[in-house]
Amino acid sequence: MESLNLIEGVVARVYQCDVTRVSEESQNNEYEGTTLFVGNKSLRTRLAKKTPTKQGYFVVLWEKDDRGQNKPFDAYNSPELLVVCVIDNQQKGVFIFPKVLLV
């Protein structure tokens, strides 16, 4: 996963801690979804996709419920940080959003 390599490097530098407990989210393979920890902070990651007809990128932020249906992240059980990665050939970026700003 190219996005995970980029995210691990950036997050480790920003928080000055190693990335641990990386787990791929199989229901979000298309967006290279993972959960991981940096220090004691939990993170959820996504790779943004280039929009096919307009300039820009988009990312899908959901998880599966017990019935296999898509649902938005739960404010109480979601990780502390959401990390969105954009990779477009040589142009790359990582955006880190604290949960408190997204809820």
C-alpha positions in Angstrom: 0.0 0.0 0.0 1.6 3.2 -1.2 -0.6 5.3 1.0 0.3 3.4 4.1 4.1 4.0 3.5 3.5 7.7 3.1 1.2 8.0 6.1 3.5 6.0 8.4 6.4 8.3 7.5 4.5 11.6 8.0 2.6 10.5 11.1 5.8 9.2 12.8 7.6 12.5 12.1 4.7 14.7 13.2 4.0 12.8 16.5 7.6 11.6 17.0 6.4 8.0 17.7 6.5 4.8 15.8 3.4 3.5 14.0 2.1 0.3 15.6 -0.8 -2.1 15.4 -1.6 -1.6 11.7 -4.7 -3.4 10.6 -6.1 -3.3 7.0 -9.9 -2.7 6.8 -11.0 -5.3 4.2 -14.3 -3.5 3.6 -12.4 -0.4 2.5 -9.7 -2.0 0.3 -10.6 0.4 -2.6 -9.6 3.3 -0.4 -6.6 1.5 1.2 -8.4 1.8 4.6 -6.4 1.0 7.7 -6.5 1.5 11.5 -3.3 2.0 13.4 -1.8 3.6 16.5 0.9 6.2 16.9 1.9 6.3 20.5 -1.4 6.0 22.4 -3.5 7.7 19.7 -5.7 5.6 17.4 -6.0 6.5 13.7 -8.1 5.6 10.8 -6.7 6.1 7.3 -8.0 6.5 3.8 -6.6 7.1 0.3 -8.5 9.8 -1.6 -9.4 9.1 -5.2 -9.2 11.5 -8.1 -12.7 12.4 -9.3 -13.2 11.1 -12.9 -15.1 14.1 -14.3 -14.1 17.2 -12.2 -10.9 18.6 -10.7 -10.2 17.3 -7.2 -10.4 14.2 -5.0 -12.9 12.5 -2.8 -12.8 10.0 0.1 -15.4 7.7 1.6 -15.7 7.6 5.4 -17.8 4.7 6.5 -17.7 1.3 8.2 -19.9 -1.7 8.2 -22.5 -2.4 10.8 -23.5 -5.9 12.1 -25.7 -6.5 9.0 -23.0 -5.5 6.6 -24.6 -2.2 5.7 -22.6 1.0 5.3 -22.8 3.5 8.2 -21.0 6.7 9.2 -18.3 6.5 11.9 -19.7 6.6 15.4 -18.5 9.6 17.4 -17.9 7.6 20.5 -16.1 4.6 19.0 -14.1 6.2 16.2 -10.3 6.7 16.4 -8.9 10.0 17.6 -7.5 11.0 14.3 -8.6 10.6 10.7 -5.7 10.6 8.1 -6.5 11.2 4.4 -3.7 10.6 1.9 -3.7 12.0 -1.6 -1.3 10.5 -4.2 -1.3 11.8 -7.8 1.8 10.6 -9.6 4.7 12.6 -7.9 2.3 14.9 -6.0 1.5 13.6 -2.5 -0.1 14.9 0.6 -1.3 13.8 4.0 -4.1 15.5 5.9 -4.6 14.8 9.6 -8.0 15.6 11.1 -8.6 15.3 14.9 -12.0 13.7 15.7 -13.0 16.6 17.8 -13.1 18.8 14.7 -15.1 16.3 12.6 -17.8 15.5 15.0 
